[in-house]
Amino acid sequence: MKAVQTRFVCSACGRVETKWLGRCPSCGAWNTFEEEKVTAAPASSKSAPAPVLDNRLKKLSEVEVSSSVRFASGMDELDRVLGGGIMRPSAVLVGGEPGIGKSTIMLQVISSCTQAGPVLYVSGEESPSQVRLRAERLKLKLEDINIFCDTRLEVLMDVIEELKPAIVVIDSLQTLSSSSVPSVPGSVNQMRTCCMALSLLAKSRNIAMFFIGHVTKDGALAGPKIVEHLVDTVLYFESAQTGVRILRSVKNRFGSVDEIGIFRMDHMGLSAVKDPSLFFISDREEGALPSGVAYTAVTEGSRTFLVEIQALTVPCKGGMPRVYSDKIDAARVNRVAAILERHASLVLSDCDTYINVAGGIKLNEVSIELALALALWSARTNTPLYGRQVCFGELSLAGEVRPVAFLERRIKASQEMGFDKVLAPAVRSQKDGSVSYCRNIKQAIMISRALRTEVSASGS
Ligand SMILES: [Zn+2]
């Protein structure tokens, strides 16, 4: 038999190294490497929990189509992110920072799914009475929810076998431990073993299994990232503006990962924000747009809504210009600034740049680049843009404005929201009075500036 080997795993991102490192080269976290013993046989094989799956060799035509079914969770926003409802069987990871509302939403979900069968809430963090108080506060039907407070994997699996639930919520994965693994709860090894065993159990017993996983910044607990590959669907909760939560799917075996769910959080728990179209725009007086603000239309799955990008430039301190931007990737801001500097003769390399998105939603789409450029231009030149202009387009390094997906949808959404000027990438065979088409960033700035002068001239 092979000797026991040691390896080191980053508890934040799962990177494996042969030596201990102070800082993870992948995710940049400090002191996150954890020692892991690797025996010749994989750790999971010696532990009893893994239920047997049908692994006989057969023809593809003989494979029985699994009777997986979807059912509504009772929360439209969650169903949308899941790709049309909860899949059964499935294993879903729900990650997010502590206190963001993961336990609350999962308690609400199982309470509204009781028609699918027995539901089980496993709490390793809170006592049964704490969970009861929370459920009472949310006005849930207490008699429909089974609660089990234990953190031992083997005991939990027996309980699940006996109850035969339709939905199980594990709150949280980091508290579970298997007796077959020597390390402490919350370590990389424990999390993997428990997640794997319960996912397999979910498959073989037709359960929708939800794992709550805490994302901690200090790296004291292993992050949910290291079990992402073991589950079907991965959802993350983000905190946007006060009381607003965004649920984003980063992996979904049963649907697309473009959809986001937007929730408002109050004492009654999380409720859906039905119409987010103007949700991410500050309330302003008509036409009173300050410098450094530009509107753009973004698409998230089946929805299109308007977002406000804010920019601020100040003379840089200490000779090293910096970009402060956490809602838009700082590398993208730097690239757009470089394009402006080269192709629109706008000097930004002597400024510190701050970028924000109203409402706190993270933007990853390339289509926001034109609005970002115009916000930067507006901030640097102290020229407010026209208050009812929406712009979108991708910027190439050569300063061209490139077409983006869903052009029609974005134009339509902007007009529906009462924005009467749209600045869009030039495409052939387009004619619309309220839409201006631009080919490059210089032209975009010219059009915006002309529009501004025109409007203020006719307004006075
Ligand atoms: Zn790492």
Residues whose N, C-alpha, C, O or C-beta is under 5 A from the ligand:
A	BS01	ZN	C10 A12 C13 G14 R15 C24 S26 C27 G28
